Amino acid sequence: MADKGAVLGDSSVTASGEATQRCRLLFADQLNLARGKYVPLSEARKGHARLCVGAYAVTYCKDMIAAPGAGVLDGLPDMQLVFDPANLRMSWERDTQVVVGDLRDGDTDFPLCGRSALKRAIALWRDRGLEPQIGIEMEAYVYQRNADGEWVPYETPGAFVYGTGPFSDPAGLVDDIWQAAANCGLPIESINAEFDSPQFELTLRYADALKAADDAFLFRQMAREILFKRGYLLSFLPKPIEGKSGSGLHFNLSFTDKDGTNVFARSDVNDTSNPVMQGVIAGMLKHHRALTGVLAPVTNSYERLKPGNLVGYWANWGVDHRSVTVRLSGETGNGARLEHRLGDCAASPYFAIAALLQAGHLGMENSYALPDPETEDGIESVSAEEHAPHDLGSALDALESDTALTEAIGSVLVANYVAIKRREIELLADKSREEQIAYYLHYI
């Protein structure tokens, strides 16, 4: 999982000579919460820990429901978090190492584990002799406390698109995130101010799909905790501030063959004849509405996911076109890739990447026809006809009805997720926009 320089294994001494006393064991649940526990290093070296399956029975506000697979009516039994002790890495917390694990039920994968679902999706592509490669771009807003103790947008009066330095970040928050990422081996590609202030884009380096998901999961948690200790709140909510731009989660995808060659590489940027590329795009567009239920997983997602917003609203694709859902990049060599632009950071990277890889694989397996590329500007007019659902409930309906995709991802995993999300919708049904933002703000 970690870069070579960040793996500590059984060592209990950091590079600075300080003794590490504990390990933080983590997994991502269906809400993309970093659940786990602290244990002494001696316990972490065993490579496993036990936790209650009830973690998959609760909403953000800890309302417990009998969701499929969560064991509420079966005595809330244990599941096991399993990991390789050689993958322990330095944390951003003092005297602490950290590791991400898989969930098991005895000798089998725990069916609600998103990381295991991602591993299954990767295995399908490996059977084809291809290794999925993922680059992840995240967007987020920063908040600070006002004199009344309320969260208000961070003051960045000189910020602008692609802004860097003190006018975009007067408190030096990016410096703190960058340093912490370097200390624990999380590979940043770039950070800059985004379209609106105080909004930032945080991009991680390309990696194989599992490492990319692990890095994104840990980076998001690290960045939020680093800023929170300084008195700021980093919010990955899709549309936290009314009237300002939404924040997305973009997945850049390519595949390498057994020789390590990018199979999307081509000499002509407009050459879209690659059969893997065609199959993956066709699969993602065929399952567009169902994918929305996974990649846009909170009620607030649908304030961002609207036509004309440069997001993945329409089921369309194009070459170097930022108004489509699946953008074929302008690079022609090893940098050639597909960029999927629908999601937001409320989604678990494991669940989301697993769903995208499974949709693409279904496109290959079933020889879905590739629609024509988008011919319009995508803002004022579009040639596509299919689009994302308009609310979370409708997106969950689309996900449940797409049995090919749900069975590929994992039917119990999807059923549990849908049950939790439907309860979330009920809880928020009579809440104002401000109350819904407050419900989510400290978790996303």
Rosetta blueprint (number, residue, H / E / L):
1 M L
2 A L
3 D L
4 K H
5 G H
6 A H
7 V E
8 L L
9 G L
10 D L
11 S L
12 S L
13 V E
14 T L
15 A L
16 S L
17 G L
18 E L
19 A E
20 T L
21 Q L
22 R E
23 C E
24 R E
25 L E
26 L E
27 F E
28 A E
29 D L
30 Q L
31 L L
32 N L
33 L L
34 A E
35 R E
36 G E
37 K E
38 Y E
39 V E
40 P E
41 L H
42 S H
43 E H
44 A H
45 R L
46 K L
47 G L
48 H E
49 A E
50 R E
51 L E
52 C E
53 V H
54 G H
55 A H
56 Y H
57 A L
58 V E
59 T L
60 Y L
61 C L
62 K L
63 D L
64 M E
65 I L
66 A L
67 A L
68 P L
69 G L
70 A L
71 G L
72 V H
73 L H
74 D H
75 G L
76 L L
77 P L
78 D E
79 M E
80 Q E
81 L E
82 V E
83 F L
84 D L
85 P H
86 A H
87 N H
88 L L
89 R E
90 M E
91 S L
92 W L
93 E L
94 R L
95 D L
96 T E
97 Q E
98 V E
99 V E
100 V E
101 G L
102 D E
103 L E
104 R E
105 D E
106 G L
107 D L
108 T E
109 D E
110 F L
111 P L
112 L L
113 C L
114 G H
115 R H
116 S H
117 A H
118 L H
119 K H
120 R H
121 A H
122 I H
123 A H
124 L H
125 W H
126 R H
127 D H
128 R L
129 G L
130 L L
131 E E
132 P E
133 Q E
134 I E
135 G E
136 I E
137 E E
138 M E
139 E E
140 A E
141 Y E
142 V E
143 Y E
144 Q E
145 R E
146 N L
147 A L
148 D L
149 G L
150 E L
151 W E
152 V E
153 P E
154 Y L
155 E L
156 T L
157 P L
158 G L
159 A L
160 F L
161 V L
162 Y L
163 G L
164 T L
165 G L
166 P L
167 F L
168 S L
169 D L
170 P L
171 A L
172 G L
173 L H
174 V H
175 D H
176 D H
177 I H
178 W H
179 Q H
180 A H
181 A H
182 A H
183 N H
184 C L
185 G L
186 L L
187 P L
188 I E
189 E E
190 S E
191 I E
192 N E
193 A E
194 E L
195 F L
196 D L
197 S L
198 P L
199 Q E
200 F E
201 E E
202 L E
203 T E
204 L E
205 R L
206 Y L
207 A E
208 D E
209 A H
210 L H
211 K H
212 A H
213 A H
214 D H
215 D H
216 A H
217 F H
218 L H
219 F H
220 R H
221 Q H
222 M H
223 A H
224 R H
225 E H
226 I H
227 L H
228 F H
229 K H
230 R L
231 G L
232 Y E
233 L E
234 L E
235 S E
236 F L
237 L L
238 P L
239 K L
240 P L
241 I L
242 E L
243 G L
244 K L
245 S L
246 G L
247 S L
248 G L
249 L E
250 H E
251 F E
252 N E
253 L E
254 S E
255 F E
256 T E
257 D L
258 K L
259 D L
260 G L
261 T L
262 N E
263 V L
264 F L
265 A L
266 R L
267 S L
268 D L
269 V L
270 N L
271 D L
272 T L
273 S L
274 N L
275 P H
276 V H
277 M H
278 Q H
279 G H
280 V H
281 I H
282 A H
283 G H
284 M H
285 L H
286 K H
287 H L
288 H H
289 R H
290 A H
291 L H
292 T H
293 G H
294 V H
295 L H
296 A L
297 P L
298 V L
299 T L
300 N L
301 S H
302 Y H
303 E H
304 R H
305 L L
306 K L
307 P L
308 G L
309 N L
310 L L
311 V L
312 G L
313 Y L
314 W E
315 A L
316 N L
317 W E
318 G E
319 V E
320 D L
321 H L
322 R L
323 S L
324 V L
325 T L
326 V E
327 R E
328 L E
329 S L
330 G L
331 E L
332 T L
333 G L
334 N L
335 G L
336 A L
337 R L
338 L E
339 E E
340 H E
341 R L
342 L L
343 G L
344 D L
345 C L
346 A L
347 A L
348 S L
349 P H
350 Y H
351 F H
352 A H
353 I H
354 A H
355 A H
356 L H
357 L H
358 Q H
359 A H
360 G H
361 H H
362 L H
363 G H
364 M H
365 E H
366 N L
367 S L
368 Y L
369 A L
370 L L
371 P L
372 D L
373 P L
374 E L
375 T L
376 E L
377 D L
378 G L
379 I L
380 E L
381 S L
382 V L
383 S L
384 A L
385 E L
386 E L
387 H E
388 A L
389 P L
390 H L
391 D L
392 L H
393 G H
394 S H
395 A H
396 L H
397 D H
398 A H
399 L H
400 E H
401 S H
402 D L
403 T H
404 A H
405 L H
406 T H
407 E H
408 A H
409 I H
410 G L
411 S H
412 V H
413 L H
414 V H
415 A H
416 N H
417 Y H
418 V H
419 A H
420 I H
421 K H
422 R H
423 R H
424 E H
425 I H
426 E H
427 L H
428 L H
429 A L
430 D L
431 K L
432 S L
433 R H
434 E H
435 E H
436 Q H
437 I H
438 A H
439 Y H
440 Y H
441 L H
442 H L
443 Y L
444 I L
